[in-house]
Every structure is written in C-alpha cells, then in structure tokens.
Amino acid sequence: MSLNFVLLYATTVFIASIIPGPSMLLALTHGMQFGARRSIASAMGNLSVTILQALISIAGLGTILIASEMTFQIIKFVGAAYLVYIGISISLSPTISFISNGESQIQRRVSLGKMFSQAALVTAGNPKAIVFFTAIFPQFIDPSVGYIKQSFMLIGVNSIIAFSCFMLYAISGQKIVDLYSKASIGKYINKIIGGSFIGAGIGLAASNK
C-alpha cells in the first residue's frame, strides 16, 4: 500500500471522525467537566469500542449486522435511548462549578472507570460506525498484499486518528470552560449540553442506515 493511499485513507477517516457526533459531544462534555487529562480515560473507552467495531467489519460480521435489520435497529435504539438518558441526567444535574485550578468539583465523585464505560457505551450505541468501516475498508485493501497486515495497519491509523479527535474535543472543552463558567450563559450550560445529547439521541433514532 503506497503512502498516498495511506494518506487518502487517513484523510477520509479524519473527516468522518472530526465531524461532531455523540462521541465527540461526550468528549467536549468530559473535557469541560473533568479536564483533558482525565478525559484520556474516556478516549480509551471510545477507542476500545472503535477498534472492536473495525475488527467486526474486517471479520465480515459487519455485513451480517447490516443485513440484519432487526439487530441493527435494536442497537441503534438502545444507543439513542442511552444518549437521551445522559442528556436528561445532565439537564437535571446541579450547575457545574469550577475551582481555581480549572478542575470541576464533581471530578472527585466520578471515577475514571465510569468515564471509560460511558464513552464505550456511547460509541457502541452507534452501529453506523460498523457500516462506515464495512464500506471503507474494501476500498483500501490491496488484494496483492497480505490482508492481515493491511487490516492491522488500517486499524492502527484509524485508532490514532480516533484518539486524537476525541482528545482534541476534550482539550477544547477544557479551554472554553472558563468562558462558559464566567459568562451569563454559564448557569445554562447543563441545559445546553443536556439538550444536545437529547437531540443527538432523537436524531440517531430517527435516522436511516
């Protein structure tokens, strides 16, 4: 596989990954609530499921999932319901306040494991990622080169990009948190973020494949 081919693949994956979606919204939220450093745990949760989804696609199981309308819809609606649940929870939670060092006061009450699992569940609840991988991988597999080697390389490139995009949103969340907390909009931030999650859940449920 040539360098140009790899760069084309990387560009395609980056564009698909950086577009705002449920996982990136969660990255931004965790960055605002817990800071970029703790959000690494969330990024690992997102990355773990992303790799699993890519492996499912490469193994050919993605085609089976796409063909199974019922399975696809169940995963999609469960994921949508979880996003709505997160949105409602955030909307009803007390206003987040931030201490002087930029860390949220709720940091101490949320474990890294919970952050990891929340990101993993949000990622797993969007089966469209499997559809994406199933569609894109065949376009970048060279039949004349070892299939396994190429597959691991594509997954590796995708993993780096997925982690980087998640952390970019988390860092952005940390950077803008002071602006939100000091401005008059600060007291409404939970409602805004919660509403965004609810909207994402409704959008996922209403979308077609």
N, C-alpha and C positions, 0 to 999 in steps of 0.2 A: 504494500500500500504506500503510495507516494506521499510526500509531505503536503503537497497541495490538496490531496484527497483528505488527509487528516485535518488540515486547516478548515476545509469546507465543512467537514463533519462537526468540528468544534464550534464553528460559527453558527451552524444550524441548531446545535444543542444549546448554545449560549442564548440565542434569541428566544428559543422556546422556554428556557429556564428563567430568564430575567423578567419575562412578562409577568406582571402582578397576578397572583392567583392565591388560593388558600394557604399554601405553604409559605409563600413569600409574605403574605399578610401576617401569618403567625410569626415569622422571623422578625418582622418590623415590630410587632407587639412585644415579643420577648426581649428584643433589644431595648425597647423603651422601659419595660418593667424590670428587667434583670441585668441589663448591660450586655455588651458584646461578648465579654469573656465567658460569662455563664451560659450565654446562648450557644456556645460551642456544643454543649450537651444536646440542645435542640437540633443543631445542624447535623449531629451524628445520628439522631433519630430519623431525620429526613433522609440522610444519606443511606442508612441501612436499608430502609424500605425501597428507596430508589434503585439500589443495586439489586435487591430481590426482584423488583419489577422487571429490570433489564434481563436478569437471568431467566425469568419466566418466559419472556419474549424470545430470547435466544434458544431456549429449550423447545420452543414450538407450542408451549402451553398458552401463550398469548393468543394464538389463532383460535384455540378451543374456547377461551374466555370470550373472545369477540363473537364467536359463532353462538355461544350460549347466551341468548338474550336475557333469560331469567337471572342467571348468575351475575351478569354484568349489571342489571338493574338493581339487584339486591345490594351489591357492593356500593353502587352509586348512591342509592337512597339512604343506606346506613351512613355513608360518609357525609351526605348532605345533612342528615339529622344531627350528626356529631358537630358539624360546623354551626348549626343553629343553636345547639346546646351551649357551645363555647360562647357564642355571641350573646345569648341571654344571660349567661353567668357573668360575663364581663360587664354587660349593661347594668346589672343589678348590684354589682360589687361597689364598695365604697370608693370614693375618689382616690386615685393613687397619688401619694405624696412622695417626694424625693428628698433624701437627705443631702447634706452639703457635698459629699464626695461623689454624688451622681448615682448612687445605688438606691434602688427602691426599698422602702421599708418592708415590703412584703417578700423581699428576697429570702429572708431567713426562714420564712414559712413554706417555701416551695423548694422541694428537693430537685437535684439535677436529674434524678431518675424520672420524676414526674414530667419535667420539661422534655426529656428524651421521649417518653411514651406519648406525650401529647403530640409532638411533631411527627412521630411514627404513625400514629392513628390518623392524623390529618392527611398525611401523604398516602397511606394505604386506602383511605376513603375516596381517592380519586383514580378510578380504573382507567381513565383516559391516558394516563402515563404509559400503561401497558400497550394501549392502542398505538400511541406515538412510537414506542420502541419497536413494536412489531412492524410498523410501516417503514421506519427509517433504517433499521439495521440491514435489511437485504440490499438497500441502495448503496451501502458502503462495504459490503463483503465481496472480496475478490475471489472467485472460485478457484483461481490458480494458486492461491496462497492458503496456508493452513487455517482452517476455520476456527479452531480453538484459540490459536494465537491472536487472530484478528479480533475475535469476540472479546477476549480479555483486554485487549488494547482499547477497543471502543468503550467498554465499560469503565476502564481506568480514566480515559479522557472525560467521559460523562460524569464520573464521580468527582473529579477535580472541579469541574465547572459547576456541578450542583452544590457542592460545599461552598465554593467561592460566592455564588449568587446568594445563597442563604445568609452567609456572613456579611455580605455587602448590605443586605436589607437590615440585618441586626445592628450593624455599625451605624447605619443611617438612623435607625430608631434611637440609638443612644445619643447621637449627635443632636437630634431635634427635640429631645425630651425636655431640655431646659426652656426652649421656646414655647412648647406646649404648656409646661407647668407654670410658667410665669405670665403667659398671656391670659386674657379673659376666657379664651376657649379651653383653658386647662381643666376647668371643672366639668366640661362636657366631653372630655376625651374618651372616657369609658363608653359613653353612649355612642360616640362616633365609631370607635373600634368595634364595639359590640354589634352595632348596626351593619358594619362592613362584613362581619362574619355571617350574620344572618342573611344578608344579601347574597354572599358567596354561596351559602348553603342552598338558598332558594334557586339561585342561578344554576348550580350543579344539578339539582333535582329536575329542573325544567329543561335542561339541555338534552340534545340528542347525542348519539355517538359521535 
